[in-house]
Amino acid sequence: MIKEQIQELSQKVFNDVVANRRHLHAHPELSFNEVATSAYVAAKLDELNIPHVRMADNGIVGLLKGSKPSDQVVALRADMDALPILEANDVPYKSTNPGVMHACGHDVHTSSLLGTATILSNLKDQFAGTIKFIFQPAEEKLPGGANLMIQQGVLENPKPHAVLGQHVMPLIDAGKVGFRAGKYMASTDEIYVTVKGKGGHGAQPQQNIDPVIITAHMLTALQQVVSRFADPKSPSVLSFGKVIANGATNIIPNEVYLEGTFRTMDEKWRNEAHIRMKKMAEGIAESMGGSCDFNIVRGYPFLINEEKLTASVRGHAEDYLGKENVLDLDIWMAAEDFAYYSQVADSCFYRLGTRNESRGITSAVHTPTFDVEESALGVSTGLMAYMALKQLGN
């Protein structure tokens, strides 16, 4: 049976997958700068005799056709970029690029997809259909590598009927995976605000227009956009994580600078919220004698897992891993540029457990101590290969 063959092959390639993961972890590259990573992936595909093309500068797209005739196509996606974080782990594969770290598991995603490609290339004489391997740059930075690759035709020639992606999850034990059908992850927008007033001596506020006070009112009032205008059944988040009022104990500054994020799962409400936030902020500033520049940089859309596809691949996961190792996921207000694929093609984005409490591997993503239980790499490679072939009707 194909399942047993994949399980056997996943064991055979496991050490290579771990070695690839450790190499990538030790040599991380930031978004839009994945030059060496891209070359590494291309070389590995060359070894497998999988033809590939370059896209969106550092993106690599490989194509593997089964020997049996079929017009069915499945795309498998992995992201390749790292984060601007100084790694704190003391491991042999610690980042050799100071200040850059694979703290979101993209090294796992890329090495796993290379492992999946290896498994499937060994089975190409036994399956019908085509597998498209998408090694994508720049998931961590707007406008997102997925968006660029879609614009350049990654989902065309041939067009996949399903796109699958996986992401590490340190909240889930290694050996398990998680799925959620329907809306899963939020859209994300970046907010940049400059509140303008008239600075001066703190002992003479009557002579000034205090942008700090204006900002305080603005920050409080803007939360009403979520609490009083959003539908309570549709999640929304508005958070400001950066406030710079560069005055002193006795100095009122001329300006205050803010940065924040807005996230939701409804595109219509997203557009309405943009208008309301900008109007409210400008109105508050004007009413208090100041002004503000309120700029919203539109980011990734919300991610939706197509219901039928997700039910199908979840069933394949239960068959491959056992029902006890397949979990239900809650909505996640983080954002992911895989959402672009989900907006234009039937897609499923699922979670790969990487936690091992006994070994202290519990740190969250985007932290200096993030690491994974590498036994999860045996699950990630074989499961994706199995789901891909089942989706092709094999």
C-alpha positions as CSV (number, residue, x, y, z in Angstrom):
1,M,0.0,0.0,0.0
2,I,1.1,3.6,-0.7
3,K,0.9,4.5,3.0
4,E,3.4,1.9,4.1
5,Q,5.7,2.8,1.2
6,I,5.6,6.5,2.3
7,Q,6.2,5.6,5.9
8,E,9.2,3.5,5.0
9,L,10.6,6.2,2.7
10,S,10.1,8.9,5.4
11,Q,12.3,6.9,7.7
12,K,14.9,6.5,5.0
13,V,15.1,10.3,4.3
14,F,14.7,11.4,7.9
15,N,18.4,11.9,8.6
16,D,18.8,14.0,5.4
17,V,15.8,16.1,6.4
18,V,17.3,16.8,9.8
19,A,20.6,17.6,8.2
20,N,18.9,20.0,5.7
21,R,17.0,21.6,8.6
22,R,20.1,22.2,10.6
23,H,22.0,23.6,7.7
24,L,19.2,26.1,7.0
25,H,18.9,26.9,10.6
26,A,22.6,27.7,10.8
27,H,22.4,29.9,7.7
28,P,19.2,32.0,8.0
29,E,18.4,34.8,5.6
30,L,15.9,37.7,6.0
31,S,12.9,38.3,3.8
32,F,13.7,39.1,0.2
33,N,17.4,38.1,0.8
34,E,17.1,34.3,0.7
35,V,19.9,34.0,-1.9
36,A,21.9,31.1,-0.4
37,T,18.7,29.4,0.8
38,S,17.2,29.5,-2.7
39,A,20.4,28.2,-4.2
40,Y,20.5,25.3,-1.7
41,V,16.9,24.4,-2.5
42,A,17.6,24.5,-6.3
43,A,20.6,22.2,-5.8
44,K,18.6,19.7,-3.9
45,L,15.9,19.6,-6.6
46,D,18.6,19.2,-9.2
47,E,19.8,16.1,-7.3
48,L,16.3,14.7,-7.5
49,N,16.0,15.6,-11.2
50,I,13.0,17.7,-10.5
51,P,12.7,20.6,-13.0
52,H,12.3,24.0,-11.4
53,V,12.0,27.7,-12.2
54,R,12.9,30.8,-10.3
55,M,10.1,33.2,-9.4
56,A,9.8,36.4,-7.3
57,D,13.6,36.7,-7.2
58,N,14.4,34.0,-4.7
59,G,11.4,31.7,-5.0
60,I,11.8,28.2,-6.4
61,V,8.9,26.2,-8.0
62,G,9.5,22.6,-8.8
63,L,7.3,20.3,-10.9
64,L,7.1,16.5,-10.5
65,K,4.8,14.6,-12.9
66,G,3.7,11.0,-12.1
67,S,4.2,8.4,-14.8
68,K,0.5,7.7,-15.0
69,P,-1.7,10.1,-17.0
70,S,-3.9,12.6,-15.0
71,D,-4.8,16.3,-15.2
72,Q,-4.9,16.6,-11.4
73,V,-2.4,19.0,-9.8
74,V,-1.7,19.6,-6.2
75,A,0.6,22.4,-4.9
76,L,2.7,22.1,-1.7
77,R,4.1,25.3,-0.2
78,A,7.0,26.0,2.2
79,D,8.4,29.4,3.2
80,M,12.1,30.1,3.5
81,D,12.8,33.4,5.2
82,A,14.1,34.0,8.7
83,L,13.5,36.8,11.3
84,P,15.7,39.6,12.7
85,I,16.3,38.0,16.1
86,L,19.5,37.2,17.9
87,E,19.4,33.4,18.7
88,A,19.9,32.5,22.4
89,N,20.0,28.7,21.9
90,D,23.2,26.9,22.6
91,V,23.0,24.2,19.9
92,P,25.4,22.9,17.3
93,Y,23.2,24.3,14.5
94,K,22.9,27.8,16.1
95,S,22.6,30.7,13.6
96,T,26.0,31.8,12.2
97,N,24.4,35.0,11.0
98,P,24.2,37.2,14.1
99,G,20.9,38.9,14.6
100,V,19.1,36.6,12.1
101,M,17.3,33.5,13.2
102,H,14.9,30.9,12.0
103,A,12.6,31.6,14.9
104,C,9.3,30.8,13.1
105,G,10.2,27.3,11.8
106,H,10.6,28.1,8.1
107,D,13.8,26.0,8.2
108,V,11.5,23.1,9.2
109,H,9.0,23.9,6.4
110,T,11.7,24.1,3.7
111,S,13.6,20.9,4.8
112,S,10.3,19.1,5.2
113,L,9.2,19.9,1.7
114,L,12.5,18.8,0.3
115,G,12.0,15.5,2.1
116,T,8.5,15.3,0.7
117,A,9.9,15.9,-2.8
118,T,12.4,13.1,-2.2
119,I,9.7,10.7,-1.2
120,L,7.4,11.5,-4.1
121,S,10.3,11.4,-6.7
122,N,10.9,7.8,-5.5
123,L,7.2,7.0,-6.1
124,K,6.7,8.9,-9.4
125,D,6.3,5.6,-11.4
126,Q,3.4,4.7,-9.2
127,F,1.2,7.7,-9.1
128,A,-0.9,9.8,-11.5
129,G,-1.0,13.6,-11.5
130,T,1.4,16.4,-10.9
131,I,2.9,17.9,-7.8
132,K,4.0,21.5,-7.7
133,F,6.6,22.4,-5.0
134,I,6.4,26.0,-4.0
135,F,9.5,27.3,-2.0
136,Q,8.4,30.8,-1.2
137,P,10.5,33.8,-0.1
138,A,9.4,36.6,2.2
139,E,6.5,35.4,4.3
140,E,7.5,37.6,7.2
141,K,7.5,41.0,5.4
142,L,4.9,42.9,3.3
143,P,3.9,42.6,0.6
144,G,4.6,38.9,1.1
145,G,6.2,36.5,-1.2
146,A,3.0,34.6,-1.7
147,N,1.4,37.7,-3.2
148,L,4.3,38.2,-5.5
149,M,4.5,34.6,-6.7
150,I,0.7,34.5,-7.4
151,Q,1.1,37.7,-9.5
152,Q,3.9,36.0,-11.4
153,G,1.8,32.9,-12.1
154,V,2.7,30.3,-9.5
155,L,-0.8,29.0,-9.6
156,E,-0.9,28.7,-13.3
157,N,0.6,26.4,-16.0
158,P,-0.5,24.0,-14.5
159,K,-3.2,25.2,-12.2
160,P,-3.5,23.2,-9.0
161,H,-6.9,22.1,-7.7
162,A,-5.6,22.2,-4.1
163,V,-2.8,24.1,-2.3
164,L,-1.5,22.6,1.0
165,G,0.8,24.3,3.5
166,Q,2.0,23.4,7.0
167,H,3.4,25.5,9.9
168,V,5.1,24.5,13.1
169,M,3.1,24.8,16.3
170,P,5.0,24.7,19.6
171,L,1.7,24.4,21.6
172,I,1.2,20.9,20.1
173,D,3.2,17.9,20.9
174,A,5.5,16.5,18.3
175,G,3.8,13.6,16.5
176,K,0.4,15.4,16.3
177,V,-1.1,17.9,13.8
178,G,-4.0,20.3,13.9
179,F,-6.7,21.4,11.5
180,R,-9.5,24.0,11.3
181,A,-11.9,24.3,8.4
182,G,-13.2,27.7,7.4
183,K,-11.8,31.0,8.6
184,Y,-8.6,30.3,10.5
185,M,-6.1,33.2,10.6
186,A,-6.7,37.0,10.5
187,S,-5.9,39.7,8.0
188,T,-3.2,42.1,9.1
189,D,-2.8,45.8,8.5
190,E,0.1,48.1,9.8
191,I,-0.9,51.5,11.3
192,Y,1.5,54.4,11.3
193,V,0.4,57.7,13.0
194,T,2.0,61.0,13.6
195,V,0.1,63.2,16.1
196,K,1.1,66.9,15.6
197,G,0.8,69.6,18.2
198,K,2.9,72.6,19.4
199,G,5.6,71.8,21.9
200,G,7.0,73.9,24.7
201,H,7.7,74.1,28.4
202,G,5.8,71.6,30.5
203,A,5.1,74.3,33.1
204,Q,3.2,76.4,30.5
205,P,0.7,74.0,28.9
206,Q,-1.6,76.9,28.0
207,Q,0.9,78.1,25.5
208,N,1.2,74.6,23.8
209,I,-0.9,72.1,22.0
210,D,0.0,68.9,23.7
211,P,0.2,65.9,21.3
212,V,0.8,63.5,24.3
213,I,-2.7,64.3,25.7
214,I,-4.2,64.1,22.2
215,T,-2.5,60.7,21.7
216,A,-3.9,59.4,25.1
217,H,-7.4,60.3,24.1
218,M,-6.9,58.9,20.6
219,L,-5.6,55.5,21.9
220,T,-8.5,55.1,24.2
221,A,-11.1,56.2,21.7
222,L,-9.9,54.0,18.9
223,Q,-10.6,50.9,20.9
224,Q,-14.3,51.7,20.4
225,V,-13.9,50.9,16.8
226,V,-13.6,47.3,17.9
227,S,-15.8,47.3,21.0
228,R,-18.7,49.3,19.6
229,F,-18.7,49.0,15.8
230,A,-17.4,45.5,15.0
231,D,-19.8,42.6,15.0
232,P,-19.0,40.6,18.2
233,K,-19.3,37.4,16.3
234,S,-16.4,38.4,14.0
235,P,-13.1,38.7,15.8
236,S,-11.2,42.0,15.6
237,V,-8.0,43.2,17.2
238,L,-6.5,46.7,17.4
239,S,-3.2,47.0,19.2
240,F,-0.6,49.8,19.4
241,G,2.9,48.5,20.4
242,K,5.0,51.6,19.7
243,V,4.5,55.1,21.1
244,I,7.3,57.7,21.0
245,A,6.8,61.1,22.6
246,N,10.3,62.4,22.6
247,G,10.0,65.1,25.2
248,A,11.2,65.3,28.8
249,T,9.9,65.8,32.3
250,N,9.4,69.5,31.5
251,I,9.2,69.4,27.7
252,I,6.1,68.9,25.7
253,P,7.1,67.6,22.3
254,N,5.8,68.8,18.9
255,E,4.9,65.3,17.8
256,V,4.0,61.8,19.0
257,Y,4.6,58.8,16.8
258,L,2.6,55.6,17.0
259,E,2.7,52.2,15.3
260,G,0.0,49.5,15.6
261,T,-1.8,46.6,14.0
262,F,-5.4,45.9,13.0
263,R,-6.6,42.4,12.4
264,T,-9.9,40.9,11.5
265,M,-11.6,38.1,9.5
266,D,-14.1,40.0,7.4
267,E,-12.9,42.0,4.4
268,K,-16.0,44.2,4.3
269,W,-15.6,45.2,8.0
270,R,-11.9,45.6,7.4
271,N,-12.5,48.3,4.9
272,E,-15.1,50.0,7.0
273,A,-12.8,49.9,10.1
274,H,-10.0,51.6,8.1
275,I,-12.3,54.5,7.4
276,R,-13.6,54.8,10.9
277,M,-10.2,54.7,12.5
278,K,-8.8,57.4,10.3
279,K,-11.9,59.6,10.7
280,M,-11.9,59.2,14.5
281,A,-8.2,59.9,14.9
282,E,-8.2,63.0,12.7
283,G,-11.4,64.3,14.4
284,I,-10.0,63.9,17.9
285,A,-6.7,65.6,16.9
286,E,-8.5,68.5,15.2
287,S,-11.0,69.0,18.1
288,M,-8.0,69.4,20.5
289,G,-6.2,71.9,18.3
290,G,-3.8,69.5,16.7
291,S,-3.7,67.3,13.6
292,C,-2.5,63.8,12.7
293,D,-1.3,61.8,9.7
294,F,-3.0,58.4,10.0
295,N,-1.6,55.9,7.5
296,I,-2.7,52.3,7.1
297,V,-0.5,49.9,5.2
298,R,-2.8,47.1,4.0
299,G,-1.3,43.7,4.7
300,Y,-2.3,40.0,4.2
301,P,-5.9,39.0,3.9
302,F,-7.6,36.6,6.2
303,L,-6.8,32.9,5.7
304,I,-9.7,30.5,5.0
305,N,-9.3,26.7,4.8
306,E,-11.8,25.4,2.2
307,E,-14.3,23.2,4.0
308,K,-14.4,20.2,1.7
309,L,-10.7,20.1,1.1
310,T,-9.9,20.5,4.8
311,A,-12.3,17.7,5.7
312,S,-10.6,15.5,3.1
313,V,-7.0,16.1,4.1
314,R,-7.9,15.8,7.7
315,G,-9.3,12.4,7.0
316,H,-6.0,11.5,5.2
317,A,-4.1,12.7,8.3
318,E,-6.2,10.5,10.6
319,D,-5.5,7.6,8.3
320,Y,-1.8,8.2,8.3
321,L,-1.2,9.2,11.9
322,G,-4.3,7.8,13.7
323,K,-7.3,9.9,14.9
324,E,-5.7,10.4,18.3
325,N,-2.9,12.4,16.7
326,V,-5.1,14.8,14.8
327,L,-6.5,17.8,16.7
328,D,-9.0,20.6,16.3
329,L,-7.6,24.1,16.1
330,D,-9.2,27.4,17.3
331,I,-9.0,30.6,15.3
332,W,-5.7,32.3,15.4
333,M,-5.4,36.1,15.2
334,A,-1.9,36.0,13.9
335,A,-1.4,36.5,10.1
336,E,0.2,34.4,7.4
337,D,0.7,35.2,3.7
338,F,-0.5,31.7,2.8
339,A,-3.8,33.5,3.0
340,Y,-3.2,34.9,-0.5
341,Y,-3.3,31.3,-1.9
342,S,-6.5,30.6,0.1
343,Q,-8.2,33.6,-1.4
344,V,-7.8,32.4,-5.0
345,A,-7.6,28.6,-4.7
346,D,-9.0,25.8,-2.6
347,S,-6.4,25.6,0.2
348,C,-5.6,24.0,3.5
349,F,-3.1,25.3,6.0
350,Y,-2.5,23.0,9.0
351,R,-0.3,22.9,12.0
352,L,2.6,20.6,12.8
353,G,3.3,19.8,16.4
354,T,6.9,20.5,17.5
355,R,6.7,20.6,21.3
356,N,8.6,18.3,23.7
357,E,8.2,19.4,27.3
358,S,10.6,16.8,28.6
359,R,13.4,18.3,26.6
360,G,12.4,21.9,27.3
361,I,11.3,22.6,23.7
362,T,8.4,24.8,24.5
363,S,9.3,28.3,23.4
364,A,6.9,30.2,21.2
365,V,7.7,31.3,17.7
366,H,9.4,34.6,17.2
367,T,11.4,34.2,20.4
368,P,15.2,33.9,20.7
369,T,14.9,30.4,22.3
370,F,12.5,28.9,19.8
371,D,13.5,25.4,18.6
372,V,11.7,22.2,17.5
373,E,11.5,18.5,18.5
374,E,13.2,17.1,15.4
375,S,11.2,13.9,15.4
376,A,8.4,16.0,14.0
377,L,10.3,16.1,10.7
378,G,9.4,12.4,10.2
379,V,5.7,13.4,10.4
380,S,6.0,16.5,8.3
381,T,7.6,14.9,5.3
382,G,5.5,11.6,5.1
383,L,2.2,13.2,5.9
384,M,2.4,15.8,3.3
385,A,3.4,13.2,0.7
386,Y,0.5,11.0,1.6
387,M,-2.0,13.8,1.6
388,A,-0.7,15.0,-1.8
389,L,-1.1,11.6,-3.4
390,K,-4.5,11.0,-1.9
391,Q,-5.7,14.4,-3.2
392,L,-4.5,13.3,-6.7
393,G,-6.7,10.3,-6.4
394,N,-4.0,7.7,-5.8
